[in-house]
Structures are given as structure tokens and as C-alpha cells.
Amino acid sequence: MSEIVVQLPSRHEFSAVIGSIFNTSTDESGVFEICLVSVDEIVSNEAQENFTLLFRAPLDAPPHQGIYRLEHEAIGAMDLFLVPVKQDDSGLYYEAVFNLLKAAAA
């Protein structure tokens, strides 16, 4: 079985663009903008790094979990699994959870 390797931005790279806009789309939704609101560390040690991203979308964004295509001028394009987690007067919020296992030292 072949291994698929995807290089996503690190927690540090996401933290550097908090407050900025990502162009976002799914196959069904068309394009809309979301803002990266926060990056929260859960666990970081020699074996793994866990963190979450919280994005705010317009109120009329699709309230569905799934794979969204995100594009950002500084950190590039990526596909992330986003889950809607709350809604308020400011918008609909999506969360992405990362569990990155670090390579074992050789």
C-alpha cells in the first residue's frame, strides 16, 4: 500500500495568520470567505502536536461538516475537514482539529 503524505501548515504558521481571510468552498456551496478566529493548543510534546482552528463564516454559510477547500494568500491552499460548532450574531463557526504525530528519532 502506498502512503499519501500531505503537508499542511503548522500550528505556528496558522497562528501567524489569525484574523485573516480564507477563500473557502465545497463542491456544493460555491465560494465564500471565512476568518481564522483562533488557534488553540491542546497537547504538544515529543510524540505529537494537537491543536484546533476556529473559523468564523457568514451566517448564510452552509451548516454542514465536511471537507472544505481553503485558500490563503500567505500559507497556500489546503483541504480541511471542518465541523460547524456554534452560531451567533457574528456568524457560523467551524472547527478543525489536528492530531499530528511527530516522526520518531532515528
N, C-alpha and C positions, 0 to 999 in steps of 0.2 A: 504494500500500500504506500503510495506516495504521500508526502507530507506537504500541506499547504501552509505557507508562512505569510502572515500579513503583518506589516509593520505599521502600527498605529502610533500617533503622538503619545508621548509620555505624560504623566501627571504634571510634571514641571512645564511642559510645552502647553498643555491645556490651561494651566494656571496663568501663564503669560498672556492669554487672550480672554480672560474673564471680562465680561461686559461688551464683548464684540459680537458681531452678527455672523451667522452661518446661513447660507442659502441651503434650503432643505427640500427634499422631495421623496415621494414614493411612486411606485408605478401607478397608483390610483389617484393621488392627491394633487398632482401638479406641484409647482414650486411656491414655497413660502419662506419667510425669514424667521429664525429663532435666535435668541440671545443666550449666550452662556452666562448663567447667573452665579454658579458656584462650582468649586472643585473641592470635595471633602475626602480627606484620607481616612481610611478605615484601619488598615494594617499595612505596615511597611517593615520588613525585616530581611534577613539574608536570603530567605527562600521565596518570598512573594511580596507583591505590592497590590493592595486592594484600595480602590477609590471610586467615588461616584461623581458624575457630572449632572448638574441640574440646568435645564434649559427652559426658557420662557418663550412660548409661541403666542400668536394672536388667538383670541377667543374662538375664532372660526376654524382653527386648525383641526385636522382630523383626530378625534379622540381614540385612536387605535394604537395598540402596541404592534411593533413590527420593525423591519429593517428599513431605515431611512438613509438616503444618500445625503451627506453633509459636505459642503464645500466652503472653505475659508481661505481668504487671500494669503494669510501668513503660514498656516500649517497644512494646507492642501485639502484633498478630497478623501473621504472615507465613508464606509458603510457601517452604521452603528445600530444595534437593537435598542430602540427607545420605548419606554413604557410611560403612559400618562399617569401621573401620581397625584395631581391636585389641580384645582381650578379656582381662581379668584377674580376680582375685578380687573386685575392686570393682565390676565391671560391664562392659557393652559400650560401646565408644566410637565415636562418629560424628564425621566431619569435614565441614565446609562450607568451600568455597574461594571467595573473592570476587576478581574482577578488575574493578574499577570504573574506567572511562575518564572522565577529567575533561573537562568542556566546554572547548572551545578559546576562548581570549580573543577577543572581537570587536574 
